[in-house]
């Protein structure tokens, strides 16, 4: 498939761009400055639902649009351009991707609520400072007709506002093994769940969550007991590719703002954009962004066309997006000069979001290692 958007996808991109530009970066500033307890606007999230964005990946049978990951990536890229704080990644992408594997009754109950903007979900997988799903140590032991969950999770995006959590726990095997993992749907109000909100450096949401003897019934299991690795990887791949799209938006917007600044700022009686050294650096960054856009679009297309073969493409996309976004925001700060590190302009906000996006769901080192392992190195 050509690495370009179709006419319908381009129309969606234009719709998302116009919708999100209305609030722009000022919405993130509002959330940060007012210390909004939710970390995002509920009214804006309802507007996401009215636009149909919350149902992009949800099947039409449950009120969704039944579209694909390319379309979800289109929206995520515009979210990145505007640094929009919203649970789109955790809910409309990851949550829907996971709940597609739930029972028919549970899907009929939960998916329409996500589409309507009435349900926020969170994925609880990481337990350490770095992303490494195979090192899941949280235990899920048989208890009555269900399981007892014990352990801790960190870096849970939107964990403190989630109405439903998808939790990875170990029902068998040892830490570091892929076999023995199981996914559970957990109500955060269940006894034994303790949630601590952690506002990240980019003012977006995350949480630390403790599970102390949390009892869930057998219906809480997503997929197969002990066989949750493939399902978890599929859900994470959807999140990684969507996050890569967001980082493309972050990097591309930082680049656009930098080029505009180069055309306005004067030094020694000349526009700084006329300096050849800055022209060379800008050209290099533009080239890097274009290659990364192609890599990310290919990963999204593979998730739609051949999801079982998409993993290496997703890792390439996430690794490239991390490096390119980092280069874009660093070059922006350099070319803006000292003002780029002040709160007067938005560049510092893009730099912070890029840093968090680099770590979330695996940095470039994690994905380089993942590709090497898949190739049996």
Secondary structure, DSSP 4 states (H G I P E B T S, - for coil): --SS--HHHHHHHHHHHHHHHTTTTHHHHHHHHTT-SSSS-HHHHHHHHHHTGGGSSS-GGGTS----HHHHHHHHHHHHHHT---SIIIIIIIIHHHHTTS-HHHHHHHHHHHHTT---EEEE---SSS--GGG---EEEEETTEEEEEEEE---TTTTT-SEEEEEEESSS-TT-STTEEEEEE-TTSTTEEEEE---TTS---EEEEEEEEEEEGGGEES-TTB-HHHHHHHHHHHHHHHHHHHHHHHHHHHHHHHHHHTT-EETTEEGGG-HHHHHHHHHHHHHHHHHHHHHHHHHHHHHH-GGG-HHHHHHHHHHHHHHHHHHHHHHHHHHGGGGGSTTSSHHHHHHHHHHHHHTT--HHHHHHHHHHHTT-
